[in-house]
Amino acid sequence: MSVARYYHTASTLANGSILVTGGYNGTFLDSTELYNPSTGNWTTAGSMNVARDFYTASTLANGSVLVAGGNNAVSILNSAELYNSSTGNWTTTGSMNVARFQHIASTLANGSTLVSGGRNSSTCLNSVEFYNPSTGTWTTTGSMNIARYSHTASTLANGLVLVAGGMSNTSVYLNSAELYNPSTGIWTITGSMNVARRFHTASTLANGLVLVAGGYNTANLKSAELYDPSTGTWITTANMSIARYYHTASTLANGSILVAGGYNTANLNSAELYNSSTGTWTTTANMSIARFIHTASILTNGKILVAGGNGTSGYLNSAELY
């Protein structure tokens, strides 16, 4: 990449290019760039209107990318903007009702983007709102039962959104989970994870189960567990070979989950694969560069693009393919 960064986002565009935006490298960034899988090259794209990190980026059905919230040197943000892949420009859209960072965004079946939780200064949020691409406006919906940030959100096959873990206002690591019903706008408590965790990953498997892996809760975690939507319960599965948090998890074409990098008293370059058929992890090739708080994007050719992050040498602009 032309700019080293972490706490950035990477979004897949309709043409297969990867849009990397914002982040931090000693200063808050508004710069964006595009990766072309056909050439393997990066090109600079239009800058966001506002520099930000700890925000969310969602690819909309119309091909635009919605960026919302975050943090910068000035304030915690409620602003949102859209990237137009046809023009390469960013335009401001409706602002969220609540300024927030370290929140999560989920895409609903109707094309809306659901934003949940996060932080507003020292306050942990349970508020939730959704963005309507047709009107460019945000609408408040039912609040979560528990305020949380640094959690995960997974859209299930039945259209419900599963939120799991994170951290609460009282600096307590959470094992609780809850479900959002888009039809009613109501959250209901579901089974709790066996282990409280934040900075973990959540991946929806082909069989409909959700795999949660790693994270942190005063200790680095290598444990993994599966959520079964049919029972609303969590089942422990095999541990990863290495405890890690701030890693990435990507679903491969064969259904395996690739976990890469992260942190465990040091930056990691190790990677491993979860086989959902056997419930086991196997080690695979190491990344060339140890990194955490990076991004991982699935390309149309099946390869995984890892970009940026923080490494032994500091902020990274390097990228590599698995």
Buried (B, 14 or more C-beta within 10 A) or exposed (E): BEBBBBBBBBBBBEEEBBBBBBBBBEEBBBBBBBBEBEEEEBEEBBBBBBBBBBBBBBBBEEEBBBBBBBBBEEEBBBBBBBBBBEEBEBEEBBBBBBBBBBBBBBBBEEEBBBBBBBBBEEEBBBBBBBBBBEEBBBEEBBBBBBBBBBBBBBBBEEEBBBBBBBBBBEEBBBBBBBBBBBEEBEBEEBBBBBBBBBBBBBBBBEEEBBBBBBBBBEEBBBBBBBBBBEEBBBEEBBBBEBBBBBBBBBBBEEEBBBBBBBBBEEBBBBBBBBBBEEBEBEEBEEBEBBBBBBBBBBBEEEBBBBBBBBBEEEBBBBBBEB
